[in-house]
Amino acid sequence: MDIRELKSKFIQSRDYSTDDVNALLDFAKSAYIHNEIDIREYRLLVRELENQGAVIPEAYVEHPLLEHS
């Protein structure tokens, strides 16, 4: 899957179009969690979206769900 296909699935799912790379990153993450894409596709999408400027919200970075021991 590439970004074009991800945008198409986003439109089908949400009934609107977006060029917001952060929204697409969230959508890709959701697709991975729901087993709609595999880890290889997810990593490629994340890499491409990050290259386009997508970022992980600072709240997730500052307060991760899992603490490292």
Residue pairs with C-beta under 8 A, 6 or more apart in sequence:
1 37
1 41
1 44
1 45
2 44
2 45
2 48
3 24
3 45
3 48
3 49
3 52
6 24
6 27
6 28
6 31
6 45
7 17
7 18
7 24
9 27
9 31
10 17
10 18
10 23
10 24
10 27
11 17
13 27
14 27
18 24
21 49
21 52
21 53
21 54
22 54
22 55
22 57
24 45
24 49
24 54
25 45
25 46
25 49
25 50
25 54
25 56
28 37
28 42
28 45
28 46
28 49
29 42
31 37
31 42
32 38
32 39
32 41
32 42
37 45
46 54
